[in-house]
């Protein structure tokens, strides 16, 4: 009997699994449809031995000492301050927009923050009540800078004009009157010294945690007993899209290796020109600090299709209305906790989803509303604690046998991946806890990893 079945091995699921196992002594089974842990933060060594992020760049930053200290239990850190430039009309401009950007665009020589602020004030379009992203942008930087750097990128990225998007979209993009060219200004800006996947392996390395990959949780509902579920997948999928499908922006990643030491003038180059098909290109060695004669890059292409992988919730009022209906169902579903970006239909940075997961853990063990680093988990309704198998729409497919999932920790070899009789079938991978191995072979070549240390 597992105390908890956790659906999804990304930040939300893995953080809660670790806390329940290490702090509450609970037995946890965590499953994921993908072939790896770490969710979208998954990184691995490509065929050339370059550490890359499969799903685009993930930059850790936070102002919360609590979040930083928590994750520091599972990784050493490499200091890293992220920088981005926008390519437009043959030039690379610092992003976010700062005094250097303004001087380059307008041929000025503004020397102080006050001078820059006074100049921007002449550009701003007064908007009494900003209702959408365009209102926010023109009210902050004026129409010309908006048209040059924001509108085209946003239209291509979301497939919608900024005037059709919630004000929160552009509100996340800062502008400055100083010359600070760092993309983030958080107190803690670091990258995991040996990568995100290694950090997740350390997080899940506990004898009370079992990991099942390549598995849809619906396959195991009727054969593995558990008391409660923590669900981090798409909330609309959980309820069989009964109120319709929640829209997401999807992405396609095109990875390339180049036989040269460096490729880009900055870690990330955004394409501000709407006619260019990709949003941005990233060079990973800037992020990881790896020393290698070749370099790996990735192009990100926005995909506006209904059946694409869900990456960014589309922030529009009608979508929020649909989500509220699903949230009402989720609140009334006993024995299931919904947490994370997909389950709550909200975009979170990595520190934010970690905070939400820690708050949810505290809520689960105390039964009280809990807040961690600004993230709040409301107290659940009173209910009896018993074996829970949520009723799901549609047919549930079950494997022929899953008896080998519950593996005694002393029966697992140092590789950490159970093969042979330990497999549910040829497509299922069971990863036992307490090993020094990798869940998916991502730590390909430790010598290469040493180059990423600094």
N, C-alpha and C positions, 0 to 999 in steps of 0.2 A: 504494500500500500504506500503510494506516494502521498505526501501532504499536499503538494502542489504540482500541477501540470502547468508549465509556463510555455506559452506559444510565442516563439520568436527569440533568437539568440543575439539580438542587437543590444544597444545600450540599455534600453528599458528592461528587457527580459533578463539580461545577464547581471545587471546591478541588483535587481530584486532577488534573483536566484542566489547570488553570493551572500546577501544580507540574511536571507531566510536560513541558509545552510550554516553560516558561520556564527550568527548572532542569536538565532532562535532554535537551532538544532533541528530544523525541518529537513525532510527528505524531498528532493526536488527532481523532477524530470523536465528538462527543457528541450523542446523540439523545434526544428526549423526546416522549411521546405528547401532551402538552399543547401549546397554541399559544404558550407563553411559557417563558422561562427563570426561574430563581430558586425553583422548587418552590413549597412552601406559603408561602414568605416573599415571594412576588410582590406588589408594590404598583403602583398605577396611578392616574391621575387620572380620576375619574368624569365624567359628563356635565356636572356643575356646576363642574368644575375643582378638586375636593377630592381630595387624596391619601388613598387608602384601601388597606387590606390586604384583598385578595379573600378570603383564607382565615382571617380572624380576626387579632387583634393578635399581633405578633411583637416582643418586647422583648429587646434584646440586653443581656446582662450576663455578666460573667466575672471570675474572680479570676486568670486567667492572663495575664501580660504578653506571653507568646509568641503567644497567640491574638489578643490585641488588636493587637499590632504587625503581625502578618501581615495581618489584615483592613484595617488602616489604610493599606496600600498602594493600596487600591481605593476608599476613601471618606474624606471628611472626616466629623467626628462632631458631633452635637449632644448636650450633656449632658442626661440625662433620668433621673429617679428615679421609678419606677413606684409608683402608689398604687391600692389597691383597697378598696372598701367592700362590705359585705354588707347587703342589704335584708331585714329580717325584722320583722314585727309593726309596720310603719309607721315604722321607724327605720333609719338607715344606721349600721352599725358598722364600725370599722376592721378590716381584714384584712391580715395574719394577726392572730389574737387577741393583743392586748397588754394592758397595764395599763388603758388607756383603755376597751377593750372590756369588761374584767372590771368596772370601776367602773360602766359604763353598764348592764350586765345585772343586777348585784346591788345597785345603788344605794349603792355604797361610795365612799370617798375615800382609797383606798390611795395613799400618797405615795412609797414606795420600792420598789425591786426586791425587797428582802427581804420586805417586807410582802406583796407580790403572790405571791411564791414560797410563803410560809407559808400564804396563803389557798388557793392552788391545791392545795397538799399535802392540805388537808382535803377537797378534791373528788375527788382521784384515786382510781381503783379499782385496787388492786394486781393485777397480772397477771405471774405468775412467768415465763412464756414466751409472749410475744405471738406469736400464730400468724396473725393477720389484721389488717386495718385497724381494725376495731372495737376489738380489744385494744389496739392502739397508741394510739388516740385517747382511750379512757377512762382509760388509764394515764397519759396526759400532761395532759389538761385536765378530766377528770371526765365523768360521764354527761350532766349538764345542758347544758354547753357543746357537747358532742358532738352531742346531739340537736338543739340549736338551730341550729348552724351547719354541721355536717359531714355528718350522716347523710342528711338529705333531699337535699342537693346531690349527694352521692355516689351515692345510689340513682337519682336521675334521670339523672345523667351517664353512669353505667356500665350502668344497667339491672340492677344487682345490689346486694344489701345489702353494706355494708362488711365484714360478717362472712364474706362469700364472696370477698373480694378479698385479694390478697397484702398483707402488712404494708407493703410499699414504697410503696403508693399514698398512704396518709395520712402516711407518714414524710416525704414531700416537702413537707408543709404545716407550716411552722414555727409556733411560738407563743413569745411573749416576755413578760417581766415589766417591760420598760421601756415608754416611750411612743413608740418609733420606729414610725411608720406607713408606712415604705417597705416595699414587697412584697419587694424583694431588698436584700441588704446587701453585694453583691459590690463589689470594689474598682473595677471598670470598669463603669459603667452609662451607656450612650450609645445614640443612634439614628443610623443613617446620615443625614447632613445632607440628601441629595437622594433618599433612599429606598433600599430594598433592591434593586430592579430595576436602578437605576443602578450600584450596587455590583457586581452580577453582570455587567452589561455590561462594566464595566472589567476584571473578573476574566477574562473570556473574550475580551478584545480582544488576541489574539496571532496572528501569522500562521500558527502551527502548529495552530491550533484551528479546526475547522469545526463549526457547529451545525446540526442538522437537527431541525425541530419538526414537530408533527402526525404523528409517525412512530413506529410500534411497531418495536422493533429487529428483531423476527422477519421483518419485511418486507425487510430489507436483508442478512440473514445470508449468503445464497447468491450475492450479487452484488457485495458490497464486501469486498475482502480486508483482513484485519487480523491482527495477531499475537496479541494477548491482549484479554480483555474485563474491564472493571470494571463490575459490576452493582450498582445501587442500588435496584432495584425489589423487589417482594414476593418473598421467597425461595420461598414455597409455589407461586406462579405459575410461577416459573422451572422447577420440577420437576413442573409439570402437576398440582399438588395430590395427588401420589401418596400422601401420608400424611394427606390431609384438608386442609381450608381452615383456616388460622390465623385466629382471630377478631380483629376490630378494632372499636373504636368509631368510628362515622362521625359527621359533623356536617353540618348544613344552615345556611347563612348567609343571613340576611335583611338586606340593606343598605337604608338609608333616608337621605334628605337632608331636613333640616329648615330652614325659612326663618327661622332665628334664629342668633345667634352661638354660643351654648352650649346644650347639652341636658341633660347629666348633672352631678351634683355632684362627680364624680371621673372619672378616665380609664376605669375599669371598675367596673360595679356587678354583683356576683354576686347571684343570687336564691337565698337559703337556704331558701325555702319550696318544698317538693317539688311542690306543686300548680301552681306556675307552670311553663309548658311549656319555657321557655328557661333555659339555664345562666347566661348573663351578657350584658351589653350594653356595648359599647365605643364611646367617642367619639374619633375619630382625631386631631383637632386637638390634643388634649393630648399625644399621642405625637410628632407631627410638628412642632409649633410653627408650623404654617401659619396665616397671617392671612387670614381669609375671612369674609364676612358671613353665610354659611350654614355648616352643620355636617353632617358625615356620621357615621352610627352603624351598628353591625352587631349583630344579635341572633344568638346561637349556640344552635341546637337540636340536642340529641343524637339520633342516628339509630341504632337497634339492628336493623339488617338485615344479612343475610349478604353482599349484593352492593353495599354502600355503599362510598364511597371510603375507603381505609384511613388513619386518622389516629392513633389510639392503640392499641397492642397491649394486649390484655386480660390483665392479670397474674394468672393463675391457674395452679396447679401442673400441671394437665392440659395447658394450652397450652404451658407450658415443656417438657413431655415431648415434645409434637409437634415443637416447634422443634428440640429436640436431634436428632431424627431427620433433619430437613432440614439441620441444620448438618453432620451426618456426611456427607451427600451433597455438600454444598458443599465441604467439606474435601477430598473425593476427586475433585472436578471439575477437571481440569487446565486451565490457561489462563484461568480465571475467578476474579476477586477479588470477594468479596461485602463490601460496606461500606455503612453508613448504617442509618437507623432501620428501613426496610422489609426490607432484606436480612439484618439481624441480629435482627429482631423485638424491638426494645428502644426505649423512648422516650428521646430525647436532646434536651437543650436545644441551641440553635444553636452555642454554644461547644464543647459536647461532641462534636457531630458534626464540627465543624471539626477538633478535635483528633484524632478517629478517622481522618479523611481524611488529615491530615498524617502521622500515624503509618503509615498504609497506604502513602503515597507513599514514605516512607523504607524501609519493608519491601520494596517493589517494586524500588527501585533498589539496595538493599544486599543483599537476600536474607536479612537478619537481623531478629530480633525488635526492634521499635522502640516507644518510648513517647514520647508528646507530651502534656504537660499532663494526665497521668493516664490517657490512652487508650493502650492497647497493641495493636499488631498483631503477631501471632505469625509467626515465620518460616515461609514456605511450604515444602511438600515439594519435593524436588529434581525437576526435570522439564526436558525439552528445550524451548528457545524456538523455536517454529515457528508457521506460520500456523494459527490456531485457529478452527474454526467449531463451537461447541458443538452437540451433537445435542439438539434440542428435541422434546418430544412434540407431536403434532398436526401439522396441515398448515401449511406455511410459505407465506404469500402474498407474492409478490414483485412490485414495480412493473414496468411494461413496460421502463423504462430508468432508470438512476440515474447515467448517465455524467456528468451536469453537476454532481454533488455536489463533485467535486474542482475547485475554482475557483481559478485563479491570483489572488493577492491584488491584483495590479495591474489586474484586470478588473472590480473591483467599484466601483460608484459610492458617493458619500458617504452615501447612505441606508442602506447596509449590508444591505438586504434584496434578494435577487436575485429578479427577477420574469421573466416571459416564458419564454425558453428555460431560465432557471435553475431553474424549478420542476420537481419530479418529476412532479407532477400538480396538479390544482387544490386539493388538500387538503394538499400538502406545502410547507413553507416552509423555505428554505435560508438560513441567516444566515452570511455570511462574516465572517472576523475582520478586525481592523485598521481598522474604520470608526469614525466618530464618531456613528453613528446609533443608533437603538434597535432592539432585536430584534423588537419587536412593537407599536411605536407607543405605548408606555406613557408616554413623556415628552411628554405632550400639552400644550403651553403652558408654555414656560420661564418666563414672567413669573410664573405661579402658583407655580412651584417656588421662586422667590426668597423668597416668603413663608414657606417652610418652613425657611429657613436659621437662623432664631433664634426 
